[in-house]
């Protein structure tokens, strides 16, 4: 299946755009997505935290993904 991942903040800078298409097998989970994207972009593995939102809600690692899902990578944020 092909997922379109929306990117924000430092993830957009590392990957070089605001969206990225990722190929994953049917039944893939959030953890599988993170493993694949960190393999493709090792700099993402250096981030202290990287959250995934699926359909506008934070998702745990075991959530199963479908092609219809809206997926976003949420990098750590700092404020002041």
VENURZI-V587589 format. One record per run of one state. SS is the DSSP state (2 for helix, 1 for strand, 0 for the rest). FROM is the first residue (numbers start at 1). TO is the last residue. Records with the same first field share a line. If there is no record, write none. Layout:
# VENURZI-V587589
SS: FROM-TO  FROM-TO
This chain:
# VENURZI-V587589
0: 1-1  8-8  16-18  24-28  41-41  47-49  55-56  59-63  65-70  76-80
1: 2-7  19-23  29-29  50-54  57-58  64-64  71-75
2: 9-15  30-40  42-46
